[in-house]
Amino acid sequence: MSGHGTATSGELVELARVGDAAAWDALVARYHPMLWSIARAHGLSGPAAEDVVQTTWLRLVQHLGALRSPDGVGGWLATTCRRECLPHAAVPAPREPLDLPDPAPGPEPVAEARDRLARVAAALETLSEPCRRMLRLLAAATPYAEVAAALGLPRGAIGPARARCLHALTTALGDRADTS
């Protein structure tokens, strides 16, 4: 095979097992964004997310020869990354500053934006953890295939699950509006 761009994941694993650096590079190019998405979905920030992603790749190096299903390397990586996130996820990530509208016109737009953000954040907290993770991944424009791998769901389940999560968020926002 001359190029690795059309190789299956299983073929890339087999080539990486025999020392093909280009195959390893192709695996990294294919799955690195997914691993970052998983780490970020677990609420990890820069250094912690980087540690988790690097450790996940290290685990693959350590277990490359023992993978029973080379074609399933994407799922293996996603599962390993989720497991590596668990010890880090217990520590809350520092909140990043919010980008608020220019307050030049007066304090009202800032107050309205803060109120809207606070309502959405509060509504998100009422959702189940899987819904919060899914909505975070989708808000980051993560492709459905990567969302599916990160959440351990079949790709075809993402659309319906997304609809249920958005409905739950809309309901929570409506409930919050009724109590405000």
Residue pairs with C-beta under 8 A, 6 or more apart in sequence:
1 7
1 11
1 15
4 12
4 15
4 22
4 23
4 25
4 26
5 26
7 15
7 23
7 26
8 71
9 27
9 30
9 70
9 71
9 72
9 73
9 74
10 69
10 70
10 71
10 73
11 23
11 70
12 23
12 24
12 26
12 27
12 30
12 73
13 23
13 27
13 64
13 67
13 70
13 71
13 73
14 70
15 22
15 23
16 23
16 24
16 27
16 64
17 64
17 65
27 60
27 73
28 57
30 74
31 73
31 74
31 77
32 53
33 142
33 146
34 74
34 77
34 78
34 146
34 149
34 150
35 52
35 53
35 56
35 57
35 77
35 78
35 81
36 49
36 53
37 137
37 140
37 142
37 146
37 147
37 150
38 78
38 81
38 82
38 85
38 149
38 150
39 48
39 49
39 52
39 53
39 81
39 85
40 49
40 136
40 137
40 140
41 133
41 136
41 137
41 150
42 52
42 82
42 85
42 86
42 88
42 89
42 133
43 89
43 92
43 93
44 52
44 85
44 88
44 89
44 93
45 93
45 94
45 96
48 88
48 91
48 93
51 88
52 81
52 84
52 85
52 88
53 81
55 84
56 77
56 80
56 81
56 84
59 80
59 84
60 73
60 76
60 77
60 80
67 73
67 76
69 76
74 149
75 149
75 152
77 149
78 149
78 150
78 152
79 152
81 150
82 150
82 152
98 114
98 117
100 110
100 113
100 114
101 109
101 110
101 113
102 109
103 109
103 110
119 173
119 176
119 177
119 180
120 169
120 173
122 176
123 169
123 172
123 173
123 175
123 176
124 132
124 135
124 169
124 172
125 132
126 172
127 135
127 165
127 168
127 169
127 172
128 168
130 151
130 161
130 165
131 161
131 164
131 165
131 168
131 169
133 150
133 151
134 147
134 151
134 158
134 161
134 162
134 165
135 162
135 165
135 166
135 169
137 146
137 147
137 150
137 151
138 147
138 162
142 150
144 155
144 158
144 159
145 155
147 153
147 158
148 154
148 155
148 157
148 158
151 158
153 161
